[in-house]
Amino acid sequence: MKKMITLLLALAMCACLAACGGADKQPAIDAFNKTSDAFDEVVNLINENPDAIDQEAIDTMNDMSDLLRQHKELLESDEEIEEDKLNEMIEWYGTVDDWIGEVKAALDEQIN
Protein backbone atom coordinates (compact mmCIF):
# COMPACT_ATOMS: atom_id res chain seq x y z
CA MET A 1 0.00 0.00 0.00
CA LYS A 2 2.85 2.39 0.85
CA LYS A 3 4.48 1.77 -2.54
CA MET A 4 1.22 2.56 -4.27
CA ILE A 5 0.77 5.76 -2.29
CA THR A 6 4.34 6.79 -3.04
CA LEU A 7 3.77 6.17 -6.73
CA LEU A 8 0.57 8.20 -6.72
CA LEU A 9 2.21 11.08 -4.92
CA ALA A 10 5.01 11.04 -7.49
CA LEU A 11 2.31 11.15 -10.16
CA ALA A 12 0.87 14.26 -8.55
CA MET A 13 4.25 15.96 -8.40
CA CYS A 14 4.84 15.20 -12.07
CA ALA A 15 1.36 16.28 -13.16
CA CYS A 16 2.59 19.77 -13.87
CA LEU A 17 4.95 18.28 -16.47
CA ALA A 18 1.95 17.17 -18.47
CA ALA A 19 1.34 20.79 -19.39
CA CYS A 20 4.20 20.58 -21.91
CA GLY A 21 2.00 19.02 -24.62
CA GLY A 22 0.77 20.65 -27.79
CA ALA A 23 -2.29 22.86 -28.13
CA ASP A 24 -4.49 19.97 -29.28
CA LYS A 25 -3.71 18.10 -26.09
CA GLN A 26 -4.40 21.01 -23.74
CA PRO A 27 -8.04 20.17 -22.84
CA ALA A 28 -7.00 16.59 -22.03
CA ILE A 29 -3.98 17.83 -20.07
CA ASP A 30 -6.16 20.18 -18.04
CA ALA A 31 -8.69 17.41 -17.34
CA PHE A 32 -5.87 15.02 -16.45
CA ASN A 33 -4.33 17.47 -13.99
CA LYS A 34 -7.68 18.13 -12.29
CA THR A 35 -8.50 14.43 -12.03
CA SER A 36 -4.99 13.49 -10.94
CA ASP A 37 -5.07 16.03 -8.10
CA ALA A 38 -8.48 14.81 -6.91
CA PHE A 39 -7.36 11.18 -7.23
CA ASP A 40 -4.28 11.85 -5.12
CA GLU A 41 -6.47 13.54 -2.51
CA VAL A 42 -8.75 10.51 -2.20
CA VAL A 43 -5.74 8.16 -2.09
CA ASN A 44 -4.42 10.14 0.86
CA LEU A 45 -7.81 9.84 2.59
CA ILE A 46 -7.81 6.11 2.00
CA ASN A 47 -4.25 5.85 3.29
CA GLU A 48 -5.27 7.70 6.47
CA ASN A 49 -8.30 5.42 6.93
CA PRO A 50 -7.39 2.04 5.38
CA ASP A 51 -10.07 0.12 7.29
CA ALA A 52 -12.83 2.39 5.98
CA ILE A 53 -12.65 1.09 2.40
CA ASP A 54 -13.11 -2.38 0.95
CA GLN A 55 -10.72 -4.35 -1.23
CA GLU A 56 -12.85 -3.85 -4.34
CA ALA A 57 -12.41 -0.08 -4.07
CA ILE A 58 -8.67 -0.51 -3.57
CA ASP A 59 -8.48 -2.74 -6.65
CA THR A 60 -10.41 -0.16 -8.66
CA MET A 61 -8.08 2.54 -7.37
CA ASN A 62 -5.05 0.53 -8.49
CA ASP A 63 -6.52 0.02 -11.96
CA MET A 64 -7.28 3.72 -12.26
CA SER A 65 -3.79 4.58 -11.08
CA ASP A 66 -2.27 2.42 -13.81
CA LEU A 67 -4.41 4.03 -16.50
CA LEU A 68 -3.69 7.53 -15.20
CA ARG A 69 0.02 6.76 -15.38
CA GLN A 70 -0.36 5.58 -18.98
CA HIS A 71 -2.29 8.71 -19.89
CA LYS A 72 0.33 10.89 -18.25
CA GLU A 73 3.06 9.30 -20.33
CA LEU A 74 1.01 9.70 -23.50
CA LEU A 75 0.15 13.33 -22.78
CA GLU A 76 3.78 14.17 -21.99
CA SER A 77 5.07 12.51 -25.15
CA ASP A 78 5.58 14.21 -28.50
CA GLU A 79 3.30 11.60 -30.03
CA GLU A 80 0.30 12.96 -31.88
CA ILE A 81 -2.99 11.83 -30.37
CA GLU A 82 -6.17 11.62 -32.41
CA GLU A 83 -9.02 13.88 -31.34
CA ASP A 84 -11.26 10.86 -30.65
CA LYS A 85 -8.67 9.42 -28.25
CA LEU A 86 -8.31 12.76 -26.46
CA ASN A 87 -12.08 13.00 -26.09
CA GLU A 88 -12.21 9.42 -24.80
CA MET A 89 -9.56 10.27 -22.22
CA ILE A 90 -11.45 13.38 -21.09
CA GLU A 91 -14.67 11.37 -20.77
CA TRP A 92 -12.88 8.75 -18.67
CA TYR A 93 -11.55 11.47 -16.35
CA GLY A 94 -15.19 12.36 -15.69
CA THR A 95 -15.83 8.74 -14.73
CA VAL A 96 -12.85 8.85 -12.36
CA ASP A 97 -14.15 12.10 -10.87
CA ASP A 98 -17.53 10.44 -10.24
CA TRP A 99 -15.80 7.48 -8.56
CA ILE A 100 -13.77 9.86 -6.40
CA GLY A 101 -16.97 11.54 -5.24
CA GLU A 102 -18.52 8.18 -4.35
CA VAL A 103 -15.44 7.07 -2.42
CA LYS A 104 -15.26 10.37 -0.53
CA ALA A 105 -18.91 10.03 0.45
CA ALA A 106 -18.37 6.43 1.59
CA LEU A 107 -15.30 7.48 3.58
CA ASP A 108 -17.24 10.31 5.21
CA GLU A 109 -19.94 7.84 6.29
CA GLN A 110 -17.38 5.39 7.69
CA ILE A 111 -15.30 8.01 9.47
CA ASN A 112 -18.14 10.10 10.89
DSSP file (Angstrom, degrees, kcal/mol; ACC not computed):
  #  RESIDUE AA STRUCTURE BP1 BP2  ACC     N-H-->O    O-->H-N    N-H-->O    O-->H-N    TCO  KAPPA ALPHA  PHI   PSI    X-CA   Y-CA   Z-CA
    1    1 A M     >        0   0    0      0, 0.0     4,-2.4     0, 0.0     5,-0.2   0.000 360.0 360.0 360.0 -40.8    0.0    0.0    0.0
    2    2 A K  H  >  +     0   0    0      1,-0.2     4,-2.6     2,-0.2     5,-0.2   0.890 360.0  51.8 -64.3 -38.4    2.8    2.4    0.8
    3    3 A K  H  > S+     0   0    0      2,-0.2     4,-2.4     1,-0.2    -1,-0.2   0.906 110.0  49.3 -62.8 -41.0    4.5    1.8   -2.5
    4    4 A M  H  > S+     0   0    0      2,-0.2     4,-2.5     1,-0.2    -2,-0.2   0.922 111.6  48.2 -64.8 -43.6    1.2    2.6   -4.3
    5    5 A I  H  X S+     0   0    0     -4,-2.4     4,-2.5     2,-0.2    -2,-0.2   0.913 111.2  50.8 -63.3 -42.8    0.8    5.8   -2.3
    6    6 A T  H  X S+     0   0    0     -4,-2.6     4,-2.2     1,-0.2    -1,-0.2   0.914 110.6  49.5 -60.8 -42.9    4.3    6.8   -3.0
    7    7 A L  H  X S+     0   0    0     -4,-2.4     4,-2.0     1,-0.2    -2,-0.2   0.909 111.3  48.7 -63.0 -43.0    3.8    6.2   -6.7
    8    8 A L  H  X S+     0   0    0     -4,-2.5     4,-2.0     2,-0.2    -1,-0.2   0.871 110.0  51.0 -67.5 -36.6    0.6    8.2   -6.7
    9    9 A L  H  X S+     0   0    0     -4,-2.5     4,-2.2     2,-0.2    -1,-0.2   0.890 108.9  51.4 -67.5 -37.1    2.2   11.1   -4.9
   10   10 A A  H  X S+     0   0    0     -4,-2.2     4,-1.8     1,-0.2    -2,-0.2   0.885 107.2  54.7 -63.8 -37.3    5.0   11.0   -7.5
   11   11 A L  H  X S+     0   0    0     -4,-2.0     4,-0.8     1,-0.2    -2,-0.2   0.908 107.7  49.4 -60.4 -42.3    2.3   11.1  -10.2
   12   12 A A  H >< S+     0   0    0     -4,-2.0     3,-0.6     1,-0.2     4,-0.5   0.905 109.6  50.7 -64.9 -41.3    0.9   14.3   -8.6
   13   13 A M  H 3< S+     0   0    0     -4,-2.2     3,-0.4     1,-0.2    -1,-0.2   0.829 114.0  45.1 -66.1 -30.4    4.3   16.0   -8.4
   14   14 A C  H >X S+     0   0    0     -4,-1.8     3,-1.8     1,-0.2     4,-0.6   0.547  86.7  92.7 -89.0  -7.7    4.8   15.2  -12.1
   15   15 A A  G X< S+     0   0    0     -4,-0.8     3,-1.3    -3,-0.6     4,-0.3   0.845  78.2  61.2 -57.6 -34.4    1.4   16.3  -13.2
   16   16 A C  G >4 S+     0   0    0     -4,-0.5     3,-1.3    -3,-0.4    -1,-0.3   0.793  94.3  64.4 -64.1 -25.4    2.6   19.8  -13.9
   17   17 A L  G X4 S+     0   0    0     -3,-1.8     3,-1.6     1,-0.3    -1,-0.3   0.769  86.3  72.0 -67.4 -24.5    4.9   18.3  -16.5
   18   18 A A  G X< S+     0   0    0     -3,-1.3     3,-1.3    -4,-0.6    -1,-0.3   0.715  78.8  76.8 -64.3 -18.7    2.0   17.2  -18.5
   19   19 A A  G <  S+     0   0    0     -3,-1.3    -1,-0.3    -4,-0.3    -2,-0.1   0.447  73.3  82.8 -72.2   1.7    1.3   20.8  -19.4
   20   20 A C  G <   +     0   0    0     -3,-1.6    -1,-0.3     9,-0.0    -2,-0.1   0.465  69.4 108.4 -84.3  -1.4    4.2   20.6  -21.9
   21   21 A G  S <  S-     0   0    0     -3,-1.3    55,-0.1     1,-0.1    57,-0.1  -0.077  76.6 -84.0 -73.1 175.1    2.0   19.0  -24.6
   22   22 A G    >>  -     0   0    0     53,-0.1     3,-0.8     1,-0.1     4,-0.7  -0.129  44.5 -96.0 -73.8 173.7    0.8   20.7  -27.8
   23   23 A A  G >4 S+     0   0    0      1,-0.3     3,-0.8     2,-0.2    -1,-0.1   0.843 122.2  58.0 -61.8 -36.1   -2.3   22.9  -28.1
   24   24 A D  G 34 S+     0   0    0      1,-0.2     4,-0.3     2,-0.1    -1,-0.3   0.805 107.6  48.3 -65.3 -27.8   -4.5   20.0  -29.3
   25   25 A K  G <> S+     0   0    0     -3,-0.8     4,-2.6     1,-0.2     3,-0.5   0.610  84.6  95.6 -84.9 -13.2   -3.7   18.1  -26.1
   26   26 A Q  H <X S+     0   0    0     -3,-0.8     4,-2.9    -4,-0.7     5,-0.2   0.848  81.1  50.0 -56.4 -44.6   -4.4   21.0  -23.7
   27   27 A P  H  > S+     0   0    0      0, 0.0     4,-2.2     0, 0.0    -1,-0.3   0.914 115.1  45.5 -60.3 -39.3   -8.0   20.2  -22.8
   28   28 A A  H  > S+     0   0    0     -3,-0.5     4,-2.8    -4,-0.3    -2,-0.2   0.890 112.4  51.4 -68.6 -38.5   -7.0   16.6  -22.0
   29   29 A I  H  X S+     0   0    0     -4,-2.6     4,-2.8     2,-0.2     5,-0.2   0.927 110.8  48.0 -63.2 -45.0   -4.0   17.8  -20.1
   30   30 A D  H  X S+     0   0    0     -4,-2.9     4,-2.1    -5,-0.2    -2,-0.2   0.920 114.0  46.3 -62.2 -43.7   -6.2   20.2  -18.0
   31   31 A A  H  X S+     0   0    0     -4,-2.2     4,-2.6    -5,-0.2     5,-0.2   0.900 112.3  51.8 -65.4 -40.3   -8.7   17.4  -17.3
   32   32 A F  H  X S+     0   0    0     -4,-2.8     4,-3.4     2,-0.2     5,-0.2   0.945 109.6  48.6 -59.8 -49.2   -5.9   15.0  -16.4
   33   33 A N  H  X S+     0   0    0     -4,-2.8     4,-2.2     1,-0.2    -2,-0.2   0.905 112.9  47.6 -60.5 -42.6   -4.3   17.5  -14.0
   34   34 A K  H  X S+     0   0    0     -4,-2.1     4,-2.0     2,-0.2    -1,-0.2   0.940 116.8  42.7 -62.9 -47.8   -7.7   18.1  -12.3
   35   35 A T  H  X S+     0   0    0     -4,-2.6     4,-2.9     1,-0.2    -2,-0.2   0.902 112.5  53.3 -66.8 -41.7   -8.5   14.4  -12.0
   36   36 A S  H  X S+     0   0    0     -4,-3.4     4,-2.6    -5,-0.2    -1,-0.2   0.908 109.4  48.6 -61.4 -42.8   -5.0   13.5  -10.9
   37   37 A D  H  X S+     0   0    0     -4,-2.2     4,-1.8    -5,-0.2    -1,-0.2   0.930 114.3  45.1 -63.0 -45.2   -5.1   16.0   -8.1
   38   38 A A  H  X S+     0   0    0     -4,-2.0     4,-2.1     2,-0.2    -2,-0.2   0.884 112.3  52.5 -66.0 -38.2   -8.5   14.8   -6.9
   39   39 A F  H  X S+     0   0    0     -4,-2.9     4,-2.3     1,-0.2    -2,-0.2   0.925 108.7  49.4 -63.2 -45.2   -7.4   11.2   -7.2
   40   40 A D  H  X S+     0   0    0     -4,-2.6     4,-2.1     1,-0.2    -1,-0.2   0.876 108.7  54.4 -62.3 -36.4   -4.3   11.8   -5.1
   41   41 A E  H  X S+     0   0    0     -4,-1.8     4,-1.8     1,-0.2    -1,-0.2   0.924 110.2  44.7 -62.8 -45.2   -6.5   13.5   -2.5
   42   42 A V  H  X S+     0   0    0     -4,-2.1     4,-2.4     2,-0.2    -2,-0.2   0.851 110.0  55.8 -70.7 -32.6   -8.8   10.5   -2.2
   43   43 A V  H  X S+     0   0    0     -4,-2.3     4,-2.7     2,-0.2    -1,-0.2   0.914 107.1  50.3 -62.9 -41.4   -5.7    8.2   -2.1
   44   44 A N  H  X S+     0   0    0     -4,-2.1     4,-2.0     2,-0.2    -2,-0.2   0.900 109.8  50.4 -62.9 -40.2   -4.4   10.1    0.9
   45   45 A L  H  X S+     0   0    0     -4,-1.8     4,-1.3     2,-0.2    -2,-0.2   0.907 111.7  47.6 -63.3 -41.5   -7.8    9.8    2.6
   46   46 A I  H  < S+     0   0    0     -4,-2.4     3,-0.3     1,-0.2     6,-0.2   0.910 110.0  52.6 -65.2 -41.5   -7.8    6.1    2.0
   47   47 A N  H  < S+     0   0    0     -4,-2.7    -1,-0.2     1,-0.2    -2,-0.2   0.864 110.0  48.4 -62.3 -36.2   -4.2    5.9    3.3
   48   48 A E  H  < S+     0   0    0     -4,-2.0    -1,-0.2     1,-0.2    -2,-0.2   0.749 125.7  29.3 -73.8 -24.1   -5.3    7.7    6.5
   49   49 A N    ><  +     0   0    0     -4,-1.3     3,-1.8    -3,-0.3    -1,-0.2  -0.488  69.3 160.1-134.4  62.3   -8.3    5.4    6.9
   50   50 A P  G >  S+     0   0    0      0, 0.0     3,-0.8     0, 0.0    -1,-0.1   0.761  74.6  55.6 -63.0 -25.6   -7.4    2.0    5.4
   51   51 A D  G 3  S+     0   0    0      1,-0.2    -5,-0.1    -5,-0.0    -2,-0.0   0.577  94.2  70.4 -81.9  -7.9  -10.1    0.1    7.3
   52   52 A A  G <  S+     0   0    0     -3,-1.8     2,-0.3    -6,-0.2    -1,-0.2   0.435  94.8  58.9 -89.1   1.0  -12.8    2.4    6.0
   53   53 A I  S <  S-     0   0    0     -3,-0.8     2,-0.1    -4,-0.2    50,-0.0  -0.965  78.8-124.8-132.8 146.5  -12.7    1.1    2.4
   54   54 A D     >  -     0   0    0     -2,-0.3     4,-1.6     1,-0.1     3,-0.3  -0.387  28.5-107.0 -89.0 168.8  -13.1   -2.4    0.9
   55   55 A Q  H  > S+     0   0    0      1,-0.2     4,-2.8     2,-0.2     5,-0.2   0.836 116.1  61.0 -63.5 -34.7  -10.7   -4.4   -1.2
   56   56 A E  H  > S+     0   0    0      1,-0.2     4,-2.4     2,-0.2    -1,-0.2   0.912 105.4  47.6 -60.3 -42.2  -12.9   -3.8   -4.3
   57   57 A A  H  > S+     0   0    0     -3,-0.3     4,-2.5     2,-0.2    -1,-0.2   0.881 111.5  50.7 -66.0 -37.8  -12.4   -0.1   -4.1
   58   58 A I  H  X S+     0   0    0     -4,-1.6     4,-2.3     2,-0.2    -2,-0.2   0.904 110.2  49.6 -66.3 -41.0   -8.7   -0.5   -3.6
   59   59 A D  H  X S+     0   0    0     -4,-2.8     4,-2.3     2,-0.2    -2,-0.2   0.916 111.6  48.7 -63.1 -43.0   -8.5   -2.7   -6.7
   60   60 A T  H  X S+     0   0    0     -4,-2.4     4,-2.6     1,-0.2    -2,-0.2   0.917 110.0  52.4 -61.5 -43.1  -10.4   -0.2   -8.7
   61   61 A M  H  X S+     0   0    0     -4,-2.5     4,-2.5     1,-0.2    -2,-0.2   0.904 108.7  49.9 -59.9 -42.8   -8.1    2.5   -7.4
   62   62 A N  H  X S+     0   0    0     -4,-2.3     4,-2.2     2,-0.2    -1,-0.2   0.911 110.8  49.3 -63.5 -42.5   -5.1    0.5   -8.5
   63   63 A D  H  X S+     0   0    0     -4,-2.3     4,-2.1     1,-0.2    -2,-0.2   0.919 112.5  47.7 -62.6 -43.5   -6.5    0.0  -12.0
   64   64 A M  H  X S+     0   0    0     -4,-2.6     4,-2.9     1,-0.2     5,-0.2   0.893 108.9  54.7 -64.4 -39.3   -7.3    3.7  -12.3
   65   65 A S  H  X S+     0   0    0     -4,-2.5     4,-2.2    -5,-0.2    -1,-0.2   0.916 107.6  49.8 -60.7 -43.3   -3.8    4.6  -11.1
   66   66 A D  H  X S+     0   0    0     -4,-2.2     4,-2.0     2,-0.2    -1,-0.2   0.925 113.1  45.7 -61.0 -45.3   -2.3    2.4  -13.8
   67   67 A L  H  X S+     0   0    0     -4,-2.1     4,-2.5     1,-0.2    -2,-0.2   0.888 110.7  53.0 -68.9 -38.3   -4.4    4.0  -16.5
   68   68 A L  H  X S+     0   0    0     -4,-2.9     4,-2.5     2,-0.2    -1,-0.2   0.907 108.5  51.1 -60.9 -40.5   -3.7    7.5  -15.2
   69   69 A R  H  X S+     0   0    0     -4,-2.2     4,-2.2    -5,-0.2    -2,-0.2   0.912 110.3  49.0 -62.6 -42.7    0.0    6.8  -15.4
   70   70 A Q  H  X S+     0   0    0     -4,-2.0     4,-2.1     1,-0.2    -2,-0.2   0.905 111.8  48.8 -63.6 -41.6   -0.4    5.6  -19.0
   71   71 A H  H  X S+     0   0    0     -4,-2.5     4,-3.1     2,-0.2     5,-0.2   0.902 108.4  54.2 -65.2 -40.0   -2.3    8.7  -19.9
   72   72 A K  H  X S+     0   0    0     -4,-2.5     4,-2.1     1,-0.2    -2,-0.2   0.936 109.3  47.5 -58.3 -47.6    0.3   10.9  -18.2
   73   73 A E  H  X S+     0   0    0     -4,-2.2     4,-1.1     1,-0.2    -1,-0.2   0.902 113.9  47.8 -62.0 -41.2    3.1    9.3  -20.3
   74   74 A L  H  < S+     0   0    0     -4,-2.1     3,-0.4     1,-0.2    -2,-0.2   0.916 112.5  48.0 -66.1 -44.3    1.0    9.7  -23.5
   75   75 A L  H  < S+     0   0    0     -4,-3.1    -1,-0.2     1,-0.2    -2,-0.2   0.826 112.6  49.2 -68.1 -30.8    0.2   13.3  -22.8
   76   76 A E  H  < S+     0   0    0     -4,-2.1    -1,-0.2    -5,-0.2    -2,-0.2   0.689  97.2  90.8 -79.5 -18.9    3.8   14.2  -22.0
   77   77 A S  S  < S-     0   0    0     -4,-1.1    -3,-0.0    -3,-0.4    -4,-0.0  -0.219  83.0-123.8 -75.7 166.2    5.1   12.5  -25.2
   78   78 A D  S    S+     0   0    0    -57,-0.1    -1,-0.1     2,-0.1     2,-0.1   0.442  73.3 123.8 -84.1  -1.9    5.6   14.2  -28.5
   79   79 A E        -     0   0    0     -5,-0.2     2,-0.2     1,-0.1    -2,-0.1  -0.352  67.6-119.0 -63.6 135.4    3.3   11.6  -30.0
   80   80 A E        -     0   0    0     -2,-0.1     2,-0.5   -56,-0.0    -1,-0.1  -0.558  27.3-154.7 -73.0 139.6    0.3   13.0  -31.9
   81   81 A I        -     0   0    0     -2,-0.2     5,-0.0    -6,-0.1    -1,-0.0  -0.971  17.6-117.3-120.3 131.0   -3.0   11.8  -30.4
   82   82 A E     >  -     0   0    0     -2,-0.5     4,-2.2     1,-0.1     3,-0.3  -0.300  23.7-118.8 -64.2 148.8   -6.2   11.6  -32.4
   83   83 A E  H  > S+     0   0    0      1,-0.2     4,-2.6     2,-0.2     5,-0.2   0.866 114.0  56.1 -56.9 -39.8   -9.0   13.9  -31.3
   84   84 A D  H  > S+     0   0    0      1,-0.2     4,-2.2     2,-0.2    -1,-0.2   0.902 107.7  48.3 -60.7 -41.5  -11.3   10.9  -30.7
   85   85 A K  H  > S+     0   0    0     -3,-0.3     4,-2.4     2,-0.2    -2,-0.2   0.906 111.0  50.4 -66.0 -42.2   -8.7    9.4  -28.3
   86   86 A L  H  X S+     0   0    0     -4,-2.2     4,-2.4     1,-0.2    -2,-0.2   0.918 111.7  48.0 -61.7 -42.9   -8.3   12.8  -26.5
   87   87 A N  H  X S+     0   0    0     -4,-2.6     4,-2.5     1,-0.2    -2,-0.2   0.888 110.2  52.3 -64.9 -38.4  -12.1   13.0  -26.1
   88   88 A E  H  X S+     0   0    0     -4,-2.2     4,-2.2     2,-0.2    -2,-0.2   0.901 109.8  49.4 -62.5 -41.2  -12.2    9.4  -24.8
   89   89 A M  H  X S+     0   0    0     -4,-2.4     4,-2.1     2,-0.2    -2,-0.2   0.935 110.8  49.2 -63.3 -46.5   -9.6   10.3  -22.2
   90   90 A I  H  X S+     0   0    0     -4,-2.4     4,-1.4     1,-0.2    -2,-0.2   0.904 110.6  50.8 -61.2 -42.1  -11.5   13.4  -21.1
   91   91 A E  H  X S+     0   0    0     -4,-2.5     4,-1.4     1,-0.2     3,-0.3   0.911 108.9  51.7 -62.3 -41.7  -14.7   11.4  -20.8
   92   92 A W  H  X S+     0   0    0     -4,-2.2     4,-2.4     1,-0.2    -1,-0.2   0.872 102.7  58.8 -64.0 -36.7  -12.9    8.7  -18.7
   93   93 A Y  H  X S+     0   0    0     -4,-2.1     4,-2.5     1,-0.2    -1,-0.2   0.869 102.9  54.2 -60.8 -34.4  -11.6   11.5  -16.4
   94   94 A G  H  X S+     0   0    0     -4,-1.4     4,-2.1    -3,-0.3    -1,-0.2   0.885 106.9  50.7 -63.5 -38.6  -15.2   12.4  -15.7
   95   95 A T  H  X S+     0   0    0     -4,-1.4     4,-2.3     2,-0.2    -2,-0.2   0.907 110.5  48.9 -63.7 -42.7  -15.8    8.7  -14.7
   96   96 A V  H  X S+     0   0    0     -4,-2.4     4,-2.8     1,-0.2    -2,-0.2   0.920 109.2  52.9 -63.0 -43.3  -12.9    8.8  -12.4
   97   97 A D  H  X S+     0   0    0     -4,-2.5     4,-2.1     1,-0.2    -2,-0.2   0.899 108.7  49.9 -59.7 -40.7  -14.1   12.1  -10.9
   98   98 A D  H  X S+     0   0    0     -4,-2.1     4,-2.0     2,-0.2    -1,-0.2   0.925 110.9  49.3 -62.2 -44.6  -17.5   10.4  -10.2
   99   99 A W  H  X S+     0   0    0     -4,-2.3     4,-2.6     1,-0.2     5,-0.2   0.906 108.3  53.9 -60.9 -42.5  -15.8    7.5   -8.6
  100  100 A I  H  X S+     0   0    0     -4,-2.8     4,-2.7     1,-0.2    -1,-0.2   0.918 107.8  50.4 -59.1 -44.2  -13.8    9.9   -6.4
  101  101 A G  H  X S+     0   0    0     -4,-2.1     4,-2.1     1,-0.2    -1,-0.2   0.898 111.0  48.8 -60.8 -41.4  -17.0   11.5   -5.2
  102  102 A E  H  X S+     0   0    0     -4,-2.0     4,-2.4     2,-0.2    -2,-0.2   0.906 112.4  47.8 -65.2 -42.1  -18.5    8.2   -4.3
  103  103 A V  H  X S+     0   0    0     -4,-2.6     4,-2.8     2,-0.2    -2,-0.2   0.912 110.7  51.4 -67.3 -41.9  -15.4    7.1   -2.4
  104  104 A K  H  X S+     0   0    0     -4,-2.7     4,-2.6    -5,-0.2    -1,-0.2   0.921 111.0  48.4 -59.7 -43.6  -15.3   10.4   -0.5
  105  105 A A  H  X S+     0   0    0     -4,-2.1     4,-2.0     2,-0.2    -2,-0.2   0.915 112.4  48.3 -63.1 -42.8  -18.9   10.0    0.4
  106  106 A A  H  X S+     0   0    0     -4,-2.4     4,-2.2     2,-0.2    -2,-0.2   0.897 112.1  49.6 -64.5 -40.2  -18.4    6.4    1.6
  107  107 A L  H  X S+     0   0    0     -4,-2.8     4,-2.9     1,-0.2     5,-0.3   0.910 108.3  53.1 -65.2 -41.3  -15.3    7.5    3.6
  108  108 A D  H  X S+     0   0    0     -4,-2.6     4,-2.5     1,-0.2    -1,-0.2   0.909 110.1  48.3 -59.7 -42.0  -17.2   10.3    5.2
  109  109 A E  H  < S+     0   0    0     -4,-2.0    -1,-0.2     1,-0.2    -2,-0.2   0.911 115.0  44.7 -63.7 -42.5  -19.9    7.8    6.3
  110  110 A Q  H  < S+     0   0    0     -4,-2.2    -2,-0.2     2,-0.2    -1,-0.2   0.873 118.6  41.8 -69.9 -38.4  -17.4    5.4    7.7
  111  111 A I  H  <        0   0    0     -4,-2.9    -2,-0.2     1,-0.2    -3,-0.2   0.883 360.0 360.0 -79.2 -39.3  -15.3    8.0    9.5
  112  112 A N     <        0   0    0     -4,-2.5    -1,-0.2    -5,-0.3    -2,-0.2   0.412 360.0 360.0-100.0 360.0  -18.1   10.1   10.9
